[in-house]
Amino acid sequence: MDTTPVFPTLRVISHPLVQHKLAILRDRETPTKIFKELVDEIAMLMAYEATSDLAVEEAVVETPLERTVGRRVSGKKLTLVPILRAGLGMVEGIYRLVPGARVGHVGLYRDHDTLEPVDYYFKVPGDASERDFFLLDPMLATGGSAAAAVASLKRAGATRIRFMCLVAAPEGIKRLAAAHPDVLVYCAALDRELNDQGYILPGLGDAGDRLFGTR
């Protein structure tokens, strides 16, 4: 996992399998079925890295031969919060890794004229202050939706929030860090820039359209 002093809140997961799968994901010829499978797999691999510092506690375990002491993740169960709709594609991969996780949802869409987020749905567990949250969206572009989603989680009482995406633009990293410097961002690639329409370059296109076959 790589860090950079230019973006102190950013963690780039450079594992060879993540990078290999991301290259296929970017390809415009990759069909919807394979695209969905790759998003699922990359999210799971990234979650393995991003959960490496979760708090653990000792727990007594009865093996078939004797009693021993192991370690389990402490505190309330991890909560996954996809930003609808593209974030849904990242949930199942992480859920297979952490099957006890809870799942909330944040509904945001970006106004195509202003590029600003519009909030239409929010649902997370009531004991938010006691949980670790992973906010999920394949793309961190302008950062507006991400910053708005984090603000919604904080209003609900969340204090431990991480943002996970596949591809990020420098503009999005800067905006999210400015609004929420306490939120770490995990991504598979830091791309070059945004174009005039707010799409990441080189990017991978519209993740929602490619996930759900609506392109």
Backbone bond lengths (Angstrom), bond angles and torsions (degrees), N, CA, C in turn:
res aa  C-N    CA-C-N  psi(-1)  N-CA   C-N-CA  omega(-1)  CA-C   N-CA-C  phi
1 M - - - 1.463 - - 1.525 108.76 -
2 D 1.308 116.80 126.34 1.461 122.31 -175.27 1.526 111.37 -101.47
3 T 1.330 115.60 145.40 1.459 121.93 173.71 1.520 107.96 -123.84
4 T 1.328 115.93 164.76 1.456 120.70 179.39 1.516 109.49 -144.74
5 P 1.347 118.47 137.31 1.465 120.37 178.66 1.524 112.58 -66.57
6 V 1.332 117.50 -20.28 1.462 120.57 178.78 1.523 110.81 -67.44
7 F 1.351 116.08 -38.10 1.468 121.72 178.66 1.525 108.18 -126.63
8 P 1.332 117.90 84.30 1.471 120.48 -172.70 1.523 114.73 -64.36
9 T 1.338 118.64 -19.96 1.465 119.63 179.15 1.529 112.55 -89.14
10 L 1.333 117.34 -2.79 1.473 121.40 -173.11 1.526 112.08 -94.40
11 R 1.336 115.63 138.00 1.452 123.15 172.84 1.529 107.75 -126.81
12 V 1.324 117.54 114.38 1.458 121.92 -179.68 1.528 108.57 -97.90
13 I 1.321 116.41 121.40 1.456 121.43 -178.18 1.525 108.17 -89.27
14 S 1.322 115.60 106.10 1.463 121.46 -171.49 1.526 113.32 -101.97
15 H 1.318 117.66 18.31 1.465 121.01 179.75 1.532 109.59 -54.16
16 P 1.334 118.74 137.36 1.466 120.83 -177.54 1.526 114.79 -54.63
17 L 1.320 118.29 -37.81 1.464 119.83 179.76 1.528 111.40 -67.91
18 V 1.326 116.28 -38.04 1.463 119.95 177.15 1.520 109.92 -63.35
19 Q 1.322 116.83 -45.74 1.461 120.43 -178.01 1.532 111.75 -67.54
20 H 1.318 117.35 -37.47 1.465 121.59 177.65 1.533 110.72 -61.83
21 K 1.329 115.55 -48.35 1.461 119.86 -178.17 1.526 111.40 -68.76
22 L 1.320 116.93 -33.50 1.462 120.35 178.34 1.527 111.00 -64.83
23 A 1.321 117.06 -37.93 1.463 120.32 179.15 1.524 111.14 -61.65
24 I 1.329 116.99 -39.70 1.468 120.90 177.27 1.526 109.83 -69.23
25 L 1.330 116.11 -38.75 1.467 121.39 179.95 1.526 111.37 -60.57
26 R 1.318 117.48 -37.41 1.461 121.33 -178.17 1.531 112.29 -68.31
27 D 1.318 117.18 -28.71 1.460 122.35 -173.04 1.527 110.73 -59.72
28 R 1.319 116.92 125.48 1.466 121.46 -178.62 1.521 112.41 -63.90
29 E 1.335 117.72 -20.20 1.464 121.63 -179.48 1.526 113.23 -87.29
30 T 1.313 118.09 -6.28 1.466 120.25 179.00 1.526 109.90 -67.90
31 P 1.352 118.27 121.54 1.473 121.10 -176.26 1.524 112.13 -72.85
32 T 1.321 115.21 164.72 1.463 121.79 -176.23 1.522 112.52 -54.55
33 K 1.308 118.07 -46.36 1.469 121.24 -177.72 1.526 111.17 -58.72
34 I 1.330 116.68 -47.64 1.459 120.22 -179.67 1.525 110.45 -68.90
35 F 1.323 117.21 -37.95 1.463 121.21 178.42 1.525 110.34 -58.29
36 K 1.330 116.94 -47.07 1.462 120.98 179.45 1.517 111.44 -61.74
37 E 1.325 116.85 -42.88 1.460 120.99 179.83 1.526 111.17 -63.40
38 L 1.334 116.44 -39.55 1.453 120.47 -179.46 1.530 111.74 -68.38
39 V 1.327 117.32 -42.32 1.466 120.58 177.04 1.524 109.66 -58.73
40 D 1.323 116.39 -44.15 1.457 123.10 178.76 1.533 110.26 -59.12
41 E 1.329 117.01 -48.41 1.466 121.84 -176.62 1.521 111.97 -68.54
42 I 1.337 116.86 -43.00 1.459 120.27 179.92 1.528 110.61 -63.77
43 A 1.336 116.65 -41.53 1.463 120.28 179.17 1.526 110.84 -60.26
44 M 1.325 116.88 -41.55 1.462 120.08 179.48 1.527 111.09 -64.93
45 L 1.334 117.19 -44.49 1.458 120.64 179.00 1.525 111.42 -64.04
46 M 1.320 116.90 -39.53 1.456 120.49 178.87 1.520 111.20 -67.01
47 A 1.329 116.67 -39.01 1.470 120.70 -179.17 1.523 110.94 -63.18
48 Y 1.329 116.60 -34.64 1.470 120.19 177.67 1.526 109.86 -58.16
49 E 1.330 116.75 -42.18 1.461 121.33 178.69 1.529 111.51 -73.54
50 A 1.321 115.94 -43.38 1.464 120.42 -172.66 1.526 113.26 -72.03
51 T 1.320 117.56 -17.74 1.473 120.88 179.47 1.523 112.00 -97.90
52 S 1.324 118.02 9.06 1.465 120.76 -172.36 1.531 113.53 -65.51
53 D 1.332 117.78 -19.62 1.459 119.10 -178.86 1.528 113.39 -112.37
54 L 1.330 117.36 19.43 1.461 119.31 175.13 1.526 109.71 -63.73
55 A 1.313 116.75 144.30 1.468 121.30 -179.68 1.521 110.46 -67.84
56 V 1.332 116.38 141.63 1.462 121.41 177.16 1.525 109.45 -125.97
57 E 1.324 114.74 161.77 1.455 120.91 177.11 1.520 109.12 -138.77
58 E 1.320 116.26 155.32 1.453 120.20 -179.84 1.523 110.86 -72.31
59 A 1.332 115.27 146.60 1.461 120.99 178.69 1.523 108.61 -144.59
60 V 1.320 116.20 136.49 1.467 121.56 178.66 1.524 109.07 -77.21
61 V 1.346 115.48 132.51 1.465 121.59 -178.61 1.523 109.01 -128.18
62 E 1.336 116.44 134.46 1.458 121.41 174.82 1.531 108.47 -95.73
63 T 1.325 117.43 106.21 1.461 120.27 175.52 1.533 108.26 -80.63
64 P 1.326 119.53 172.62 1.467 119.97 176.37 1.529 113.44 -60.74
65 L 1.339 117.28 -14.98 1.465 120.31 -175.51 1.517 114.10 -112.82
66 E 1.346 117.36 -33.35 1.458 118.86 -177.31 1.523 110.66 -166.65
67 R 1.323 113.74 173.51 1.457 119.75 175.78 1.531 109.26 -86.22
68 T 1.355 115.42 140.35 1.455 120.26 176.85 1.525 109.05 -143.59
69 V 1.301 115.68 177.68 1.465 121.02 178.95 1.526 108.57 -117.55
70 G 1.327 116.09 123.98 1.457 121.80 176.16 1.512 110.31 -114.72
71 R 1.328 115.57 -169.40 1.468 120.31 178.68 1.517 109.58 -127.10
72 R 1.306 116.13 140.21 1.455 122.94 176.95 1.523 109.07 -131.34
73 V 1.316 115.31 153.63 1.462 119.39 176.76 1.520 108.87 -61.59
74 S 1.312 116.51 130.20 1.463 120.96 -175.79 1.520 111.36 -92.18
75 G 1.320 114.71 166.52 1.455 120.68 176.65 1.515 113.33 79.58
76 K 1.327 115.44 -169.75 1.458 121.70 179.14 1.523 110.57 -67.20
77 K 1.308 116.00 160.56 1.456 120.24 -177.70 1.523 111.46 -66.62
78 L 1.326 115.16 145.05 1.455 122.16 176.02 1.530 109.75 -57.27
79 T 1.321 116.46 142.58 1.462 120.66 179.52 1.525 110.03 -120.11
80 L 1.321 115.49 125.01 1.459 122.74 178.14 1.519 108.65 -96.38
81 V 1.322 117.19 130.68 1.462 120.85 -178.58 1.527 109.28 -128.76
82 P 1.334 117.16 94.18 1.465 119.12 175.54 1.516 111.36 -73.37
83 I 1.333 116.02 140.51 1.453 120.46 169.40 1.519 106.52 -84.60
84 L 1.334 116.32 118.24 1.458 121.50 -176.18 1.527 110.35 -67.77
85 R 1.365 117.95 140.53 1.448 123.16 4.62 1.514 113.03 -104.74
86 A 1.350 116.37 -23.63 1.458 119.89 -172.35 1.525 112.81 -63.30
87 G 1.329 117.74 -30.30 1.462 120.71 -179.97 1.513 113.77 -61.09
88 L 1.344 116.52 -22.80 1.463 120.26 178.99 1.522 111.66 -58.80
89 G 1.325 116.81 -30.75 1.454 120.15 -177.71 1.515 113.68 -66.63
90 M 1.340 117.97 -15.46 1.457 121.59 -177.82 1.522 113.04 -97.17
91 V 1.334 117.44 -10.09 1.468 120.52 -171.04 1.524 112.92 -69.99
92 E 1.330 118.20 -50.73 1.460 120.72 -170.59 1.526 112.54 -62.51
93 G 1.331 117.19 -39.37 1.454 119.60 179.62 1.519 111.83 -60.31
94 I 1.340 116.48 -44.69 1.459 120.48 179.56 1.528 110.36 -70.80
95 Y 1.331 116.33 -36.39 1.463 120.59 -179.05 1.529 111.27 -63.35
96 R 1.336 116.51 -35.19 1.463 118.96 176.91 1.522 111.19 -66.17
97 L 1.311 116.60 -31.35 1.452 121.48 178.03 1.527 111.25 -76.54
98 V 1.331 116.67 -36.61 1.467 122.44 -178.83 1.529 107.98 -127.66
99 P 1.349 117.71 76.25 1.469 120.42 -171.89 1.525 114.82 -65.48
100 G 1.334 117.40 -14.34 1.460 119.35 177.70 1.517 113.45 -88.54
101 A 1.318 117.45 1.12 1.472 120.25 -176.59 1.523 111.41 -65.44
102 R 1.310 115.77 150.43 1.456 122.39 170.65 1.532 107.90 -92.21
103 V 1.328 116.16 159.90 1.465 120.27 -179.74 1.524 109.50 -129.51
104 G 1.326 116.56 122.07 1.459 122.31 172.29 1.517 108.58 -107.19
105 H 1.324 117.07 -175.09 1.466 120.39 179.12 1.525 109.89 -147.79
106 V 1.324 115.41 141.69 1.463 122.01 171.39 1.516 107.38 -124.92
107 G 1.318 116.54 125.75 1.455 121.31 178.78 1.514 110.94 -103.03
108 L 1.311 116.55 112.36 1.461 122.80 178.05 1.516 108.64 -136.44
109 Y 1.311 116.90 145.37 1.456 118.81 169.27 1.529 108.30 -135.64
110 R 1.312 114.78 156.33 1.467 119.97 -176.38 1.516 110.27 -98.88
111 D 1.338 115.39 124.24 1.454 120.64 176.29 1.527 108.69 -65.12
112 H 1.312 117.56 123.97 1.456 121.03 -173.51 1.537 112.87 -68.65
113 D 1.325 116.51 -19.52 1.461 119.37 179.35 1.531 112.06 -87.19
114 T 1.351 116.06 -47.97 1.465 120.26 -176.92 1.525 112.90 -93.19
115 L 1.354 117.35 -16.74 1.461 124.31 -174.85 1.527 112.44 63.40
116 E 1.339 117.03 15.99 1.460 121.50 179.37 1.531 110.38 -96.17
117 P 1.360 117.83 150.69 1.469 120.57 -177.96 1.523 112.54 -75.83
118 V 1.315 115.00 145.81 1.464 122.58 174.00 1.528 107.21 -121.26
119 D 1.317 116.93 124.02 1.465 123.01 -175.08 1.529 109.79 -89.64
120 Y 1.362 117.11 130.17 1.467 119.08 177.12 1.527 114.00 -132.34
121 Y 1.352 119.39 -8.20 1.466 120.34 -179.92 1.521 109.92 -157.95
122 F 1.355 117.10 141.18 1.460 121.65 177.31 1.520 109.33 -153.31
123 K 1.357 116.56 123.94 1.458 120.92 178.62 1.520 109.75 -152.76
124 V 1.353 116.70 116.58 1.459 121.96 177.30 1.532 107.89 -139.22
125 P 1.348 118.33 165.41 1.464 120.05 176.92 1.522 112.10 -56.46
126 G 1.336 115.88 149.40 1.458 120.92 -174.97 1.516 114.45 -69.09
127 D 1.338 118.09 -26.95 1.466 121.24 -177.30 1.528 110.65 -93.84
128 A 1.318 116.15 51.32 1.467 121.88 -172.89 1.520 112.98 -59.94
129 S 1.321 117.35 -32.62 1.468 119.88 -176.35 1.524 112.50 -66.57
130 E 1.324 117.38 -17.42 1.466 121.39 -176.96 1.526 112.93 -100.09
131 R 1.332 118.05 4.51 1.458 120.96 -171.86 1.523 112.98 -117.45
132 D 1.347 114.55 157.57 1.457 122.01 167.81 1.522 107.67 -95.38
133 F 1.330 116.91 130.48 1.462 121.83 -177.44 1.529 110.73 -112.00
134 F 1.331 115.33 136.75 1.454 122.20 168.65 1.522 107.37 -113.22
135 L 1.322 116.23 111.67 1.457 122.03 177.18 1.528 107.66 -88.66
136 L 1.329 117.15 128.81 1.463 121.48 -169.36 1.525 112.33 -119.32
137 D 1.326 116.00 131.06 1.460 122.35 172.77 1.526 106.63 -160.74
138 P 1.330 118.90 127.97 1.466 119.56 -177.67 1.524 114.46 -57.85
139 M 1.344 117.25 -29.54 1.459 120.84 -174.39 1.532 110.48 -122.34
140 L 1.332 116.35 134.37 1.463 121.84 168.02 1.520 105.71 -114.36
141 A 1.327 115.78 95.79 1.468 121.60 -172.69 1.531 110.27 -97.67
142 T 1.328 118.10 -93.63 1.461 120.35 179.02 1.523 111.76 -73.01
143 G 1.332 116.91 -23.90 1.456 121.20 -177.35 1.512 113.52 89.18
144 G 1.331 117.13 -6.10 1.463 119.84 -177.67 1.517 113.18 -64.90
145 S 1.324 117.23 -47.64 1.462 120.93 -179.95 1.521 110.79 -65.48
146 A 1.331 116.70 -41.91 1.459 120.48 179.88 1.522 111.18 -61.78
147 A 1.322 116.54 -46.74 1.467 120.44 -179.74 1.526 110.90 -63.19
148 A 1.333 116.76 -39.65 1.466 120.63 179.05 1.523 110.89 -66.67
149 A 1.343 117.22 -40.44 1.460 121.01 179.84 1.529 110.88 -66.28
150 V 1.324 116.98 -41.40 1.461 119.94 177.18 1.523 110.18 -62.54
151 A 1.329 117.06 -42.26 1.465 120.91 178.82 1.524 110.91 -60.30
152 S 1.342 117.04 -39.49 1.466 120.77 177.86 1.521 111.13 -63.89
153 L 1.337 116.83 -42.18 1.463 120.39 178.45 1.530 110.99 -63.94
154 K 1.320 116.41 -40.91 1.463 119.28 179.79 1.526 111.45 -66.27
155 R 1.323 116.41 -37.12 1.472 118.68 176.85 1.523 111.01 -64.06
156 A 1.328 116.82 -28.33 1.471 121.07 177.93 1.523 111.86 -80.63
157 G 1.342 117.30 -5.78 1.453 121.07 176.57 1.516 115.47 110.68
158 A 1.329 117.94 -2.82 1.463 121.12 -178.59 1.528 110.82 -67.30
159 T 1.325 116.06 139.00 1.460 121.04 177.99 1.527 112.01 -124.65
160 R 1.342 117.31 -18.54 1.467 121.11 -179.17 1.527 108.30 -116.68
161 I 1.325 115.89 97.78 1.466 122.09 -173.44 1.517 109.52 -127.53
162 R 1.329 116.29 135.03 1.460 122.45 172.46 1.527 107.41 -125.84
163 F 1.309 115.44 146.15 1.460 120.59 179.30 1.517 108.51 -110.72
164 M 1.328 116.59 129.19 1.455 120.80 -179.47 1.517 110.00 -121.74
165 C 1.333 116.51 127.90 1.460 121.75 177.89 1.522 108.68 -140.33
166 L 1.312 116.16 167.07 1.460 120.08 177.37 1.521 110.84 -87.21
167 V 1.329 116.30 -45.79 1.460 122.37 -176.26 1.526 108.88 -131.79
168 A 1.332 116.30 135.81 1.463 121.10 -179.40 1.519 110.47 -128.34
169 A 1.324 115.73 149.02 1.462 122.52 173.58 1.532 108.89 -103.64
170 P 1.330 118.25 148.41 1.468 120.08 178.67 1.530 112.90 -54.55
171 E 1.340 116.40 -37.53 1.461 120.31 -179.72 1.538 111.38 -60.71
172 G 1.330 116.11 -40.76 1.458 120.23 -179.98 1.513 112.88 -69.48
173 I 1.327 115.71 -40.42 1.463 120.20 177.57 1.523 110.03 -60.21
174 K 1.329 116.61 -46.08 1.467 121.13 -178.40 1.530 111.23 -63.33
175 R 1.328 116.30 -44.43 1.465 118.98 -176.90 1.521 111.42 -67.06
176 L 1.330 117.37 -42.35 1.464 119.97 179.99 1.523 110.44 -66.79
177 A 1.334 117.08 -40.61 1.459 120.50 179.48 1.522 111.90 -65.80
178 A 1.331 116.06 -36.79 1.463 119.49 178.98 1.522 111.14 -66.35
179 A 1.336 116.21 -39.46 1.460 120.58 -178.23 1.525 112.32 -80.29
180 H 1.341 116.24 -35.04 1.470 120.80 -174.43 1.529 109.79 -141.61
181 P 1.328 117.96 75.83 1.461 120.41 -176.53 1.522 114.35 -65.97
182 D 1.326 117.13 -10.83 1.468 121.22 179.60 1.524 112.81 -87.98
183 V 1.312 118.74 -3.46 1.468 122.35 -176.02 1.528 110.06 -100.91
184 L 1.328 116.35 117.71 1.466 120.75 175.63 1.521 109.96 -78.64
185 V 1.318 115.71 144.84 1.455 122.56 179.31 1.528 109.00 -114.47
186 Y 1.322 116.36 125.69 1.459 122.46 176.29 1.521 108.39 -109.67
187 C 1.335 116.59 127.36 1.461 119.68 178.95 1.521 109.63 -141.53
188 A 1.331 115.84 164.90 1.462 121.05 177.06 1.516 111.00 -92.00
189 A 1.347 117.32 -21.34 1.461 120.45 179.83 1.521 110.58 -156.71
190 L 1.319 115.42 137.11 1.464 121.87 170.07 1.520 106.51 -99.12
191 D 1.332 115.79 108.68 1.456 120.66 -175.56 1.529 111.72 -85.48
192 R 1.341 116.27 -179.99 1.457 121.92 -167.69 1.530 114.11 -73.60
193 E 1.349 116.87 -51.62 1.462 119.22 -171.38 1.523 110.14 -171.29
194 L 1.332 115.36 177.41 1.456 122.79 171.44 1.522 109.54 -100.47
195 N 1.347 116.31 147.86 1.459 118.80 172.25 1.529 109.78 -88.71
196 D 1.310 117.75 -175.53 1.461 121.33 -175.76 1.521 113.20 -65.73
197 Q 1.325 116.93 -20.67 1.466 121.27 179.10 1.531 112.33 -92.61
198 G 1.329 117.23 1.58 1.457 120.49 179.01 1.510 114.12 84.47
199 Y 1.342 117.88 15.42 1.460 121.02 176.34 1.521 110.12 -93.11
200 I 1.338 115.82 146.09 1.455 121.45 -179.23 1.525 110.35 -75.72
201 L 1.351 115.36 137.17 1.457 122.11 175.62 1.531 110.03 -116.40
202 P 1.344 120.37 131.27 1.467 125.60 0.56 1.531 114.30 -74.16
203 G 1.327 117.64 -23.38 1.455 121.69 172.16 1.504 114.86 61.09
204 L 1.346 114.28 -157.85 1.464 120.63 177.44 1.525 110.88 -146.90
205 G 1.339 115.35 22.00 1.460 119.64 -179.06 1.516 111.88 84.34
206 D 1.320 116.87 -162.40 1.461 122.12 177.60 1.530 108.08 -82.69
207 A 1.338 116.43 108.61 1.460 120.78 -174.86 1.525 112.05 -61.05
208 G 1.330 117.98 -40.20 1.452 120.58 179.52 1.516 112.47 -62.42
209 D 1.319 116.24 -45.74 1.461 120.44 179.40 1.521 110.61 -62.98
210 R 1.328 117.07 -41.54 1.459 119.60 -177.66 1.521 111.46 -73.24
211 L 1.324 118.00 -29.68 1.461 121.10 177.21 1.522 112.19 -70.34
212 F 1.323 116.08 -40.98 1.455 120.29 -170.54 1.523 113.65 -109.82
213 G 1.328 116.58 9.80 1.453 120.61 174.08 1.502 114.69 68.71
214 T 1.335 117.23 30.74 1.475 120.13 -178.06 1.520 112.35 -106.48
215 R 1.323 117.10 11.89 1.467 119.30 179.80 1.532 109.32 -76.69
